[in-house]
Amino acid sequence: MNTALKLVSMSAAAAMVAACSHTTEREIVREQPVAQAAPAPATTVEHVTVLQPPAAPQETMPAPPSASGYSWVPGHYAFRSGQWQWESGTWHAGAVPPMPPVLAETVPQPPPYPGDRWVPGYWALGDNNWTWVKGHWQ
C-alpha cells in the first residue's frame, strides 16, 4: 500500500509539474494617449441673398410686322452674370398667349455652395407656349 501511495503521489506531482510547465503567450497592449486637436472656434456663417428687382421695362412698341400672322412678345429682364439684362421684345409667328403672372417662390436657405446667387423663376416662351423656369442657385 505504501508503494501504491507513493505511485499516486508521484503521478499527482508529475501532473502538477506538467500543468505548471505549460506557458501561455500573452500579448501586452500598451495604450498610447491620443492627442486631440482643440475644437475649432465657432464661426458664424451669414447667408445674405440680395434680390434687387430690375429697373422699369425699357420696352417701346415696334413697327408692325411686314407680314400678317405674327404676335409681339414683349421684352423682359433676365438675370445673367450677376446682373439684370434687358432682352428686347420680338415678333413670333402665330398667336402667342399672354405671359402668365409671375409665380411666388421662396428662396431656399442656405445656398448649396459659397458664392452662389439666387436666380428668380421666370416664364420662358418656347413653341408658342409659356413654360415656368423655377428659381435656382447659380
C-alpha positions in Angstrom: 0.0 0.0 0.0 2.9 2.2 0.7 4.1 1.6 -2.9 0.6 2.5 -4.2 0.5 5.7 -2.2 3.9 6.6 -3.5 2.9 5.9 -7.1 -0.3 8.0 -6.8 1.5 10.9 -5.2 4.3 10.8 -7.8 1.7 10.8 -10.6 -0.1 13.7 -9.0 3.2 15.6 -8.6 4.1 14.9 -12.3 0.7 16.1 -13.4 1.1 19.3 -11.4 4.6 19.9 -12.8 3.3 19.3 -16.3 0.4 21.7 -15.7 2.8 24.3 -14.3 5.3 24.0 -17.1 2.7 24.9 -19.8 3.2 28.5 -20.7 0.7 30.7 -22.4 1.7 33.6 -24.5 0.2 36.9 -23.6 0.1 40.0 -25.8 0.8 43.1 -23.8 -1.1 46.1 -25.2 0.1 49.5 -24.0 -2.3 52.2 -24.9 -0.9 55.5 -26.1 -2.6 58.7 -25.2 -4.5 60.2 -28.2 -3.7 63.8 -28.8 -6.9 65.6 -29.8 -6.9 68.8 -31.5 -8.6 71.7 -29.8 -12.0 72.3 -31.1 -12.1 74.9 -33.9 -13.5 78.2 -32.7 -17.2 78.6 -33.6 -17.6 80.6 -36.8 -20.7 82.4 -37.7 -21.7 82.0 -41.3 -24.1 84.6 -42.6 -26.0 84.0 -45.8 -27.2 87.1 -47.5 -29.3 87.0 -50.6 -29.9 90.3 -52.3 -32.9 90.3 -54.5 -32.8 93.6 -56.3 -35.6 94.0 -58.7 -34.8 95.1 -62.2 -35.3 98.6 -63.4 -38.5 99.6 -65.2 -39.1 97.9 -68.6 -37.4 99.6 -71.5 -40.0 98.5 -74.0 -41.0 100.6 -77.0 -43.7 99.3 -79.4 -42.0 98.4 -82.7 -43.3 99.0 -86.1 -45.9 96.5 -87.3 -44.6 93.2 -88.8 -44.1 93.1 -92.5 -46.4 90.1 -92.8 -49.6 89.1 -91.1 -49.8 86.2 -88.6 -47.2 87.4 -86.2 -47.6 88.2 -82.5 -45.5 90.6 -80.4 -43.8 89.1 -77.4 -42.7 92.0 -75.0 -39.2 92.3 -73.8 -38.2 91.4 -70.3 -35.2 91.4 -67.9 -33.1 88.2 -67.4 -30.7 87.7 -64.6 -27.3 86.8 -66.1 -23.7 87.1 -64.8 -24.8 88.6 -61.5 -26.9 91.4 -63.0 -30.2 92.1 -64.7 -30.0 92.3 -68.5 -32.8 93.6 -70.8 -33.9 91.2 -73.6 -35.8 93.1 -76.2 -39.2 92.0 -77.4 -39.5 90.0 -80.7 -42.1 89.1 -83.3 -43.2 85.4 -83.2 -45.0 83.6 -86.0 -48.5 82.6 -84.9 -50.7 83.5 -82.0 -48.9 83.8 -78.7 -50.9 83.6 -75.5 -50.2 86.4 -73.0 -47.5 85.8 -70.4 -49.0 84.4 -67.2 -48.4 86.2 -63.9 -45.1 85.6 -62.1 -45.3 82.8 -59.5 -44.3 83.5 -55.9 -41.2 81.5 -54.8 -39.4 81.2 -51.6 -35.6 81.3 -51.6 -34.3 78.0 -50.0 -31.5 78.7 -47.5 -28.6 78.2 -47.5 -27.1 78.1 -50.9 -25.5 74.8 -51.9 -22.1 76.4 -52.5 -20.5 79.6 -51.1 -20.8 82.4 -53.5 -23.9 81.1 -55.3 -26.6 83.6 -56.2 -30.3 83.1 -56.4 -31.9 83.5 -59.9 -35.6 84.1 -59.5 -38.0 82.0 -61.5 -39.4 83.3 -64.8 -41.6 82.5 -67.8 -39.9 81.4 -71.0 -41.5 81.2 -74.4 -41.0 78.1 -76.5 -43.1 76.7 -79.3 -45.7 79.5 -78.7 -46.3 78.3 -75.1 -45.1 79.7 -71.9 -43.1 77.5 -69.5 -42.2 78.4 -65.9 -38.5 78.1 -65.2 -38.0 77.6 -61.4 -35.7 79.9 -59.5 -32.4 78.3 -58.9 -28.9 78.9 -57.3 -26.2 79.8 -59.8 
